[in-house]
Amino acid sequence: MIGWTTLALLTCVLRGDALDLLRAAATPGSPGGHHGPDPPPVPKVHCWCVSYPNATICSWPEPSHSPLTHYVATCRERHTESVVKTCHLVQPGSSSSALSSSSSSERRWFCHLPNLKLFTDYIINITAIGADKSSSYLSSFMLEDILKPDPPVNVQVSLSAKNLWVSWSPPPTWGNMDILPLKYHIKYQWTVRGIHKSVTLGPFESTTVNLKELTGTRRSYLFQVCAKELLGLGKCSNWSSPVKITLPKSNL
């Protein structure tokens, strides 16, 4: 036996386009039909863009019960004979401000893809390489579908007469406000007799909003803000860190 290869190919349809998900493992043959250890797990990859065009990130968890694994990460345009780009790897435990949108405590790999274009179909290939076998994650995406800004910062809540003002700053990692401006949603939460309640407002294009309707019985509120591309491309950011305020009786 010279060698063996196992291959499973799954094709599905996403928004009318064929999306190929490829899972493969290969190893040289060995006497007696012994094929050695199993291939490493297929990476569970998630990609998002925190700022067009220079901050597209893909991430996947490091397997907890798997032998030492190396990764090769590449990307190319799907419908052209373009040059294959390297997705620059960041190992678990490395610090990088560009990866601040990840709040998970698990050990994760990241790779960074700069200078991607809008309205272009890309194929990302993340290959996990074990001792003598490999497994690959292969998927396609368009940049406008994976836009996801980092959360807004400097969220502040203040009282003036009977007005309640909420203000914030755009995420500092979103560097193209002129090309791709943002809109925002506000979420406020409170508890009544042990029952959790919440309201989401927006979208707002400004970074200051007057919520003067929040008057009534004295209670505490938690406020958070998320950001999304103005035309609705991609997803809203994670919610900002909550800010708490208690309405005093004098404000009623």
C-alpha positions in Angstrom: 0.0 0.0 0.0 1.5 3.3 -1.0 -0.9 5.5 0.9 -4.5 6.3 1.7 -6.7 9.3 1.8 -10.2 9.9 3.2 -12.4 12.7 1.9 -15.9 13.9 2.7 -17.4 16.7 0.7 -20.5 18.6 1.8 -22.2 21.1 -0.6 -24.9 23.4 0.6 -26.5 26.5 -0.8 -26.1 29.9 0.9 -27.9 32.8 -0.7 -28.1 31.0 -4.0 -24.4 30.3 -4.1 -22.8 26.9 -3.6 -20.7 26.7 -0.5 -18.2 23.9 -0.2 -17.2 22.6 3.2 -14.3 20.3 2.9 -13.0 17.9 5.5 -10.0 15.8 4.6 -7.4 13.7 6.3 -4.4 11.9 4.8 -1.5 9.9 6.0 1.1 7.5 4.4 0.2 3.9 4.5 1.9 1.6 7.0 2.5 -2.2 7.1 -0.3 -4.3 8.5 -2.9 -1.8 7.8 -2.1 0.3 10.9 -2.9 4.0 10.1 -1.6 5.6 13.2 -3.3 8.3 15.3 -6.5 10.1 14.2 -6.2 13.4 12.3 -6.6 16.5 14.4 -10.1 17.9 14.8 -11.4 20.1 12.0 -11.0 23.8 13.2 -14.3 25.4 14.2 -13.7 28.8 12.5 -15.5 32.1 13.0 -14.5 35.2 10.9 -15.5 38.8 11.4 -14.3 42.3 10.3 -13.9 44.9 13.0 -12.8 47.6 10.6 -12.9 47.8 6.8 -10.5 47.0 5.1 -7.6 46.3 7.4 -9.0 44.2 10.3 -10.6 41.0 9.2 -10.1 38.3 11.8 -10.7 34.5 11.9 -10.6 32.6 15.1 -11.0 29.0 16.4 -10.5 27.2 19.7 -7.4 25.3 20.5 -8.3 21.6 20.9 -8.1 20.6 24.6 -7.4 16.9 24.2 -5.4 16.7 21.0 -1.7 16.2 20.2 0.4 19.3 19.3 -1.1 20.8 16.2 0.2 23.3 13.7 -2.0 25.5 11.5 -1.7 26.9 8.0 -4.2 29.6 7.2 -4.8 31.1 3.7 -7.3 33.1 1.8 -8.0 33.8 -1.9 -10.7 35.3 -4.1 -13.1 32.6 -5.1 -13.9 33.5 -8.8 -10.5 34.6 -10.0 -7.0 33.1 -10.3 -5.8 35.5 -7.6 -2.7 35.0 -5.5 -3.3 33.1 -2.3 -2.9 35.3 0.7 -1.5 34.2 4.0 -3.7 34.7 7.0 -1.2 35.9 9.7 -1.4 33.6 12.7 -1.6 34.7 16.3 -1.0 31.9 18.9 -3.2 31.5 22.0 -2.0 33.8 24.8 -0.6 36.5 22.5 -1.9 40.0 23.1 -3.2 42.2 20.4 -5.5 45.2 20.5 -6.9 44.2 17.1 -8.4 41.1 18.8 -10.1 42.9 21.6 -13.6 41.8 20.4 -12.9 38.3 21.7 -13.9 38.0 25.4 -13.8 34.2 25.6 -11.6 32.7 28.4 -10.8 29.6 26.3 -7.5 29.4 24.4 -8.0 30.5 20.9 -6.0 30.9 17.7 -6.5 34.0 15.6 -5.4 34.9 12.1 -5.4 38.4 10.6 -6.3 39.2 6.9 -5.5 42.8 5.8 -6.8 44.7 2.7 -9.8 42.7 1.7 -12.3 44.2 -0.7 -16.1 44.7 -0.5 -18.4 42.8 -2.8 -15.8 40.0 -3.3 -16.3 36.3 -2.6 -13.4 34.9 -0.6 -12.4 31.4 0.4 -10.7 30.8 3.7 -8.7 27.6 4.3 -7.6 26.7 7.8 -5.6 23.4 7.9 -4.8 21.7 11.2 -1.6 19.6 10.8 -0.9 16.8 13.2 2.0 14.3 13.3 1.2 12.7 10.0 -2.4 13.7 9.2 -4.3 16.9 8.6 -7.9 18.3 8.7 -9.1 21.3 6.9 -11.9 23.9 7.3 -12.8 25.5 3.9 -15.6 28.1 3.6 -16.5 31.2 1.7 -17.5 34.7 2.8 -18.1 38.2 1.6 -16.7 41.1 3.6 -19.9 43.0 3.9 -21.6 39.9 5.4 -19.1 39.6 8.3 -18.7 43.2 9.3 -19.0 43.4 13.0 -17.5 46.5 14.8 -16.1 46.4 18.2 -18.4 47.8 20.9 -18.7 51.6 21.5 -16.6 53.0 24.3 -16.9 55.8 26.9 -20.6 55.2 27.5 -21.9 57.8 29.9 -25.4 58.4 31.4 -26.2 61.7 33.0 -29.2 63.6 34.4 -30.2 67.2 33.5 -33.5 68.5 34.9 -35.9 65.8 33.8 -33.8 64.6 30.9 -31.7 61.5 30.9 -28.8 61.7 28.4 -26.9 58.7 27.1 -23.6 59.4 25.2 -20.8 57.3 23.8 -17.8 57.3 21.4 -17.5 55.1 18.3 -15.2 52.1 18.6 -11.6 53.3 18.1 -10.8 50.3 15.9 -13.4 51.4 13.3 -11.2 53.7 11.2 -13.3 54.5 8.2 -16.3 56.6 9.5 -16.4 58.6 6.2 -16.6 55.5 4.1 -18.7 53.2 6.3 -20.4 55.3 9.0 -22.1 53.6 12.0 -25.5 53.6 13.6 -26.2 52.6 17.1 -28.8 50.8 19.4 -29.3 51.4 23.1 -30.4 48.7 25.5 -31.6 49.5 29.0 -32.5 47.0 31.6 -34.2 47.0 35.1 -35.8 44.7 37.6 -39.3 44.9 39.0 -40.2 42.5 41.8 -37.5 40.1 40.7 -38.6 40.1 37.1 -35.9 41.2 34.6 -37.1 43.6 31.9 -35.3 45.3 29.0 -35.9 47.7 26.1 -33.8 48.2 22.9 -34.1 51.5 21.1 -32.7 52.8 17.8 -31.1 52.9 15.4 -29.5 56.3 16.1 -26.9 58.0 13.9 -25.8 60.5 16.6 -23.7 59.5 19.6 -25.9 61.4 22.1 -29.5 60.5 22.8 -32.1 62.1 25.2 -34.3 59.5 26.9 -36.5 61.9 28.8 -39.3 59.3 28.8 -37.5 57.4 31.5 -39.3 59.0 34.4 -41.6 57.4 37.0 -41.0 55.5 40.1 -37.4 55.5 41.4 -35.4 52.6 40.0 -32.0 51.6 38.8 -31.2 51.1 35.1 -28.3 49.4 33.2 -27.4 51.0 29.9 -25.5 49.4 27.0 -24.8 50.5 23.4 -24.0 48.5 20.2 -22.7 49.7 16.9 -23.6 48.5 13.3 -22.7 49.7 9.8 -25.1 52.4 8.8 -26.6 50.6 5.8 -27.2 47.5 7.9 -24.2 45.4 6.5 -23.0 42.6 8.7 -23.9 42.4 12.4 -24.2 44.7 15.4 -21.2 44.7 17.7 -21.3 43.1 21.1 -22.9 45.2 23.7 -20.7 47.7 25.5 -19.9 47.3 29.2 -23.0 48.2 31.2 -23.4 51.6 32.9 -25.7 51.8 36.0 -27.7 54.8 37.1 -30.4 55.2 39.7 -33.1 57.9 39.1 -33.5 60.0 42.2 -36.9 61.1 43.5 -36.1 64.7 42.6 -36.0 63.7 39.0 -39.5 62.3 38.9 
